[in-house]
Amino acid sequence: MTVIGWIILGLLAGAIAKFLLPGRDPGGLVGTTLIGIAGAFIGGWISARWLDHPVSKDFYDGATWAAAIGGSLVLLIAYRLLFGNSRN
């Protein structure tokens, strides 16, 4: 998968993570999108490095999607813990 594929996957993973974890985010739509992209890269890296599941070159691989969404959820939770009250 190319970098553009990972960015598209990250956009979709960020949207799915936001759907699974609703609420107000300090960064809004742009912040959630960037978290989704970063989560896709980090989730893919963790999957390949420590979970012994190399990243597939296929865009529709379920494990790649799970890693991207999982990475996005972890980053979204961490972001909310660190910056959750900045909008008050």
HUDA-V775436 format. One record per residue. N is the residue number from 1. PHI is phi in radians with two decimals (* if undefined). Layout:
# HUDA-V775436
n=(N;N)
phi=(PHI;PHI)
This chain:
# HUDA-V775436
n=(1;2;3;4;5;6;7;8;9;10;11;12;13;14;15;16;17;18;19;20;21;22;23;24;25;26;27;28;29;30;31;32;33;34;35;36;37;38;39;40;41;42;43;44;45;46;47;48;49;50;51;52;53;54;55;56;57;58;59;60;61;62;63;64;65;66;67;68;69;70;71;72;73;74;75;76;77;78;79;80;81;82;83;84;85;86;87;88)
phi=(*;-1.48;-1.10;-1.13;-1.09;-1.17;-1.17;-1.11;-1.06;-1.14;-1.07;-1.21;-1.13;-1.11;-1.15;-1.16;-1.09;-1.14;-1.16;-1.31;-2.26;-1.22;2.40;-1.41;-1.88;-1.08;-1.63;1.22;-1.15;-1.14;-1.10;-1.13;-1.13;-1.14;-1.12;-1.10;-1.15;-1.11;-1.11;-1.14;-1.14;-1.17;-1.07;-1.15;-1.15;-1.10;-1.08;-1.31;-1.42;-1.96;-1.71;0.97;-2.23;-1.07;-1.18;-1.36;-1.46;-1.56;-1.14;-1.69;-1.27;-1.11;-1.18;-1.15;-1.12;-1.10;-1.14;-1.16;-1.19;-1.08;-1.09;-1.15;-1.11;-1.10;-1.17;-1.14;-1.14;-1.10;-1.12;-1.17;-1.16;-1.36;-2.15;-1.10;-1.75;-1.35;-1.61;-1.32)
